[in-house]
Amino acid sequence: MKSFEYAAAALRLSAVAGRTLVPVLILLVSSFTSFAQSNSSDGAYELPLKDVLKDIEQHFGVTVRADEKLVAGKNLKYAKWRYRTDVDETLKNVLAPFDLKVKPDGNKKYKVSEFEYYRWPVAEGWAELDRIAAQYKNLTEWEARKKLLRPCIMDALQLSKLPAYPISQPIITPKRKHEGYTVENIAIEILKGVWVNGSIYRPAKIKTRPNGAAGRSKVPIILNPDGHWADHRFRADCQIRCAALAKMGAITISYDLFGWGESGLQFEYADHRKSLSQTIQTLGAIRILDYLLTLKEADPSRVGITGGSGGGSHTVLMTAIDERIKVSAPVVSVSSYMYGGCPCESGMPVFMCGGGTDNLELAAMAAPNPQLLVSDGGDWTDRMPEHDFPYLQKMYSWYGKKENVTNVHLPDEKHDFGINKRTAVYRFMAKNLNLNLAAIEKNGQIDESGIAIEKTTDMYVFGDKGEKLPAHAIKGFANLEKVFEAAIK
């Protein structure tokens, strides 16, 4: 029953009861006015979003599931004017004003979620990459584009002027010896009172130079930033990857995301969802590489980086801005229609550089250095071979190095850093950093069985309960902002 019908019914009842008509007339006028406003341009045809979604369910014969916090208290102007004959288009029109969207949730079922600025429809992502690529038609024009992008990225990260290195030595725990490799934990102060923590894996033995030459052979360095999987650098497959690369002859390091792992002693997990996290993680990686390259056995001509998911985004970004990195392997991350769903990947205006860029163009900045992209059929890298990878091949071909970019696509796999992805990385790093793949092979197959999985607490620098955190450590995001602002002045 409509508002004016309720009012009319009340008027009849009032007359029968012999009551005064004034209150009812007031009700009639107010109800009719409310109805008229919500059903005319005077009230912008405004309706509660919750009611609109219920009406769409009835109108199109679908189910629309929405969390109360996403729709409560929201009113939609020109509500019915946003309807179209197609339910998907209708839902898009209705939810867009609130930065909401829907995802398919079964047959004729939808789920309302927040708008994802970082996730584009495939066709739109491809079209944007084509627009970006149309700006350069040869190597000279591309090199000019790179020279424009790199300083812009550093400026977007607020790292055009790197903060002074704190005058402190890294905190390193005693080595733990395993079969073919050792592990020690490390904390590096990257800003006054702010540390990045990680674990360094080293070959158990470093070969002497050939032909009796004095000294020891130089050892390649591999950074291992990681994604947002549970347990991060403490989880088994991360330990396995770093240990295997160490057994092959590299010094490898895995390190905490900002606000994760031991970083949680200083900051809350919610701080990781703030844009400055992208800057702090980048600064952390730069400082880690600074330190590793001071090691006498480190080979500055053989520096690699590999990471999965958000760590893959970090791999691409670091390779684009730091020319010390010579070999890169982003895993299950790079896509022209995915910009990174965490602020640590897309929180700062990096992708606004050069009139707009994306992860494919940043990946192209690695050329002509060797690069492996691992993709799969269960995430946003699912169509890498179709459009994105040919773009990278074209960019590498301008250097006469098309063979230096490779793609291992695993269409039946999902978003992880499983054995097949690790195998691809091992073989790629062995080839391009001159590592000993035979150290982890058995009968021609990768054999990770000799690798120990350590307890999480064994990988801490600051003690089981953080009791060894230095006294001058800052705590809280507000204090971090103050320290960072002072450091970049």
Secondary structure as UniProt FT lines:
FT   HELIX           3..17
FT   HELIX           22..38
FT   HELIX           41..43
FT   TURN            44..45
FT   STRAND          47..48
FT   HELIX           49..60
FT   STRAND          63..65
FT   HELIX           68..71
FT   TURN            72..73
FT   STRAND          75..76
FT   TURN            77..79
FT   HELIX           80..82
FT   HELIX           87..95
FT   HELIX           96..98
FT   STRAND          100..104
FT   TURN            107..108
FT   STRAND          109..114
FT   TURN            117..118
FT   HELIX           122..133
FT   TURN            134..135
FT   HELIX           139..156
FT   TURN            157..158
FT   STRAND          171..172
FT   STRAND          176..178
FT   TURN            179..180
FT   STRAND          181..191
FT   TURN            192..193
FT   STRAND          194..203
FT   HELIX           210..212
FT   STRAND          219..224
FT   TURN            230..231
FT   HELIX           232..234
FT   HELIX           236..247
FT   TURN            248..249
FT   STRAND          251..255
FT   TURN            258..259
FT   HELIX           261..265
FT   HELIX           269..273
FT   HELIX           276..292
FT   TURN            293..294
FT   TURN            296..297
FT   STRAND          298..308
FT   HELIX           310..321
FT   TURN            323..324
FT   STRAND          327..331
FT   TURN            336..337
FT   HELIX           343..346
FT   HELIX           349..355
FT   HELIX           359..364
FT   TURN            365..368
FT   STRAND          371..376
FT   TURN            377..378
FT   TURN            380..383
FT   HELIX           384..388
FT   HELIX           389..397
FT   TURN            398..400
FT   HELIX           402..404
FT   STRAND          405..410
FT   TURN            411..412
FT   HELIX           419..433
FT   HELIX           437..440
FT   STRAND          441..442
FT   TURN            443..444
FT   STRAND          445..446
FT   TURN            449..450
FT   HELIX           456..459
FT   TURN            464..465
FT   TURN            467..468
FT   TURN            471..472
FT   HELIX           477..487
//
